[in-house]
């Protein structure tokens, strides 16, 4: 309890130190330099589970092509997904599209976190971020960076099963420490502190503006906090086929109601072609890639599979498989990794 009370009892001093540091050291980001409700919403959706350096070029292109809620609401889903291509977690793009259309039906955008949470794709953190940044609503944001800062400030050794339970645990403390006269700046300062100074593995305690309030720094072991259960990483292998015919490449398009990759194209798996994996794996290996999705480590091999005329006739009846001319690949939406892999193989002479 003493560790928790220290930053609370000196809240005004904590806020002054944090805000002074933020004014001098915050990153100059486009949604901060030219703030708007639309830019705030787009950036918050893009930054979910994605690093800032990855988001920056996507944000710039998005704002050029779809400069406001009206333009986004009027856009086709295909164009929205094309602009999002490569950012992953495509449900965010669909929810952002649905959100724009929902806002178009309202007389004015909502101003409170509670109202924002009624809209598509808006959870507790995003609602607090939008309402505080755009409307000065006194709502505290609690993301992974803020959880880390608060856990270390208080040396809270509670073991959490996941980040969501940790965020819920620290939400009351975040609310108490919030500078209610300037909640948007305060929320950004807390998140920026976690991103730039109070980092996961090598926290910069020597340069931390709020070190004198931090129980973990006094103990000399900030890396111990927060205590999150490690998720077990599952291993998967996927055999994919590279099938060419008359200058076209065979691709699989996910169903429109698929949870993760709805309407996106990828190289087909053995199962999607109706082949046993060993049949595809026996074909010449073109490439092998390993990537991590959530808590799965996936190794994907791409094999040059020669289809017989009978195979092509059989596959023609499968509405999820499409022959796409290589010259048209730029006009369809591929998942980010598959776009890169296909380009690499085409450049290597697989056309």
N, C-alpha and C positions, 0 to 999 in steps of 0.2 A: 504493500500500500504506500509506503514511503516513496518508492521509486515513481509511482504513478502521480503522487501529489506534487513532486518537485516541479515538473513542467507546468502543472496546473496552477500551483500557488504563485508562480512567477510568469504567468501567461503573458502579460503585457511586455515584459522584457524578452520573452521568447519570440513573440510576434515581431517586435522591433528588430531583433537580430536577424530573423529569417527574412523579413521583407527588405531590409537594407542589403543583405547579400543578394537577394533575387534581383533587385534593381540594377546592381552592378554586373552580375554574372549570368543572367539568363540568356539562353540561346535566342538569336533572332530568327524566328520562324515565320513563314508567310501568314499563317492564321493569327499570329500575334501582332505582326507589323501592320496588317490591314484587317483589323477585326470586324467580323460581321456574324450575324446569327447563322447564315448559310455556311460560311467558312468554318465556323465552330462545329457545326453538326457534321459536315463532311469530314473534317479532320478527326473528330472523335470516333466516327465509324471506321475510318481507315486505320487509326492507331490501335484499334482493338487487336491484340496479339501480333502486332507488326511494329518493327522498329522505325524510328523517325527517319533515319537515312534512307530506308526503303520507300517510305511514304512520300517523301518530298517531290520526286518527279511525277508520281501519279497524281498528287494533289494539284500540281501546276497544270498538268494536261486536263484534268477534270474541270478545273475552274475556267479554263479556256473554252472547252467544248460545252459545258453545262454550267453557265455562270450564275444560276439562281434556282430557287425551288420550282419556279414555273417551267424553266427549261428542262429540269430533271423530270418533273411530273409528265411532261409532254413527250419525253424520249421513249423509244422502244426499249424493251428489256434486253434485246439483243445488243443494242448500242451501249447500254449501261454495263452489261457484262464484258463487252469488248474493251471499254475504257478501264475496267477493273482487272482485266486479264493479267495474271502474274502476281497479284496481291494475295491470292488464296482466300480461303474461308468465304466463298462466294455468297453465302447467305447474307453476309453484311451488305453486299451490293443490292440484293433483292429487297432487304429490309429498308435500306436507304431510299430506294425507288418507291416502295410502298409508303414510306413516311412522307415523302414529298407529295404524293397524291392525297394522302390523308390531310396534310396541312392545307392543300389547295381547297379542300372542302370546308375549312374552318374560316370564320370571319377574321380571326387574328391568331397568331401562334401562341401557344400556352406559355405561361411565365413561371410556373412552379414545377418542382421536381415531380410532384404527384401527378400533375397533368401530363407531363412528358412521358411518364412511365406507361401511360395508356396507349402510346403510339408504337408502331411496329419497330421491333429491334432495340428498344430503349430499356435498358436495365437500370438498377439503382445507381451505379457509378456514372453511366452516360447521362442519366437524367440530372444528377447533381452537377455534373460538369457543364452541361448546356445551360441550365437555369442559373448557375452562379456566374458563369463567364458572360453570358449574354444579357442577363436581367438582374444581376447582383442579388440573386436569391441566397439567403443565408443557409446554404447546404454544403456540407463537407464531402469532398471526394475521397474515396478510399480505394486506391488501386494497389498493385503490388509494391510500387515504390513507397507509398504512404504507409502501408503495413510494415515495411522494413524500418522506416524511420521511427514509427511509434513503438514497435517492438523493442528497438534498441534504446530509445529514450527512457523506457520504463523497465528494461531488462526483463521483459515478460517471458517466462519460460514455458508458457502454455504450449502444448503440442497440438497442432492443428492437422486435420485430415486432408485439407486442401486450402487453396487460396481464398475461396468463397467464405469458408467458415472463419478464416483469419480476418477477412475484411469485416464480417459481421461483428466479430469480437471487438475490433478496434474502432468501429464506427462511433460509439458514444464518446470516446476520448477525442477522436478527430473533431467531433462537433463541439466539444468543450473548448478546444484550442483554436477553433476557427475565429478569425478576425471578422466579425459580422459586419463591420463598416466597409470592408473590402474583400468579400469572400472569393471573388474570382482570382485576384492576385494571390491571395493566401493559398488557395488550392493549387495554383500553378507553381508557387514557391515550394510547397511541400513535395510535389511530384518531381520538380526539378532538382531538389536537394537529393532525393533518392536516386535519381538518374545520373547525376554528375558527381556527387560527393559520397553519399551514404550507399555505396554500391554493394552488390551482393558479396563479392569475393575479396575485394581490396578496398575497404572503406577509407576515405581520406580524412581520418579523424583530425589530423594536424591542421587542416584547412577548414574544418567544419564550423560554420557560424554559430551553431547551437550546442557545441560540445559541452559547455559548462552545465547544460541541463540534462546531459545524457548519462544514465546509469550504466549502460553497457560500456561506454568509453571509460568510465571510472574503473570498471572491473577489468579493462584491458582485453575484452573478448567480444567485440561487437559482432564478429562473424557467426557467433552461436545463435543469433536471433535474426528473424523469427524461426521457430521450430516447426517446419512443415514436413509431414510424412512424405517420403520419397515414393513416387509411383513406380511400380515395376514396369520395365520396358519390355514389351513383347516383340518378338522377332517374326517377320513375315518375308516370304519370297514370292515374287510375281514374275511369271514368264509372259512377255509381250511379243507380238508378231509385227514384223515390218513386211507388209505385202504391197507390191507394186504391180500395176498393169496399165499399159497404154498411157504412161505419164501420170497416173493417178496413184494416190496412197490410200489404203483402206484404214478408216478411222471408226471408232465407236463413239456414239453420242449418247450421253446419259439421259435418262428419262427426265421430263420436266419436273416431276415431283421427287426426284432423288434428293436425299438429305444434304449431300455435300457438294456434288458436282453437276447439279441439274443443268441440262442442255449444253454441257461442255464436251468438247471432243478430246479423245486421248487415243493412243495406239491400243489396239484391242488385246485383251488377255486371251490365253488359251481357251478358257471357259467360254468367253464371249464368241469365239469362233467355233465352238463345239468340238475342240480338240482336247486331248489329254495333255496336261502340262509337259509330260516327257516328250510328246511329239514335237512341240514347239522348241523345247530345250535341246532337242537333237539337231535342229537346224543351225546353220552357222551363226555364231555369236557376233553381234555388231557392237554392242556396248553393254556396260553394266553400271548401274547407278544405285547409290544408297542414300536414303533421305529419312527424316523423322517427321511423323505426323502425330501430334499429341504425344501419346506414350508408346508409339509403335515405331520400331526401326525396320524399315522396309527396303529390301534389296530387290531391284527390278532389272531383269535382263531383257535385252531386245535382240530378237533373232530374225534373220532373213528367211522368211517362210515362202516357199514357192507353191502357189495354189494351182491346182489342176482345174481344167474347165468345169469338171463336175463340182469341185469345191466352190467355184465362183457362182455356179447356178444355185447351189444350195444356200450360199450366203446371201444371194440376192433377195431371198424371201425374208431376211432378217431386217426389220425396219430400223433397228438401232445401228446398223453398219452402213457406212457411206463411203463411196469412192470419191475422193476429192483431188482434183488436179493440183499439182504442186504450185502452179501459178495462182491458184485461188486460196492457198493456205492463209495468206495474210488477211483474208476477208471473213474467216470463221473464227470462233472463239475456242482456243485451246487452253487447257490448264497450263499454268506457268512452266512447270518442269518439262512437260511434253513439248511445248513450243521450243524450248532450248534444245532438247534432245533431237527433235526433228531437224532443226536448223543445223545442228552439228553434223548430223549424218548426211544431210543434203550437201553441205559444204565438203564433206569427206568423199563425195562422189557416189552417193547412193541413189542418184536420180536417174 
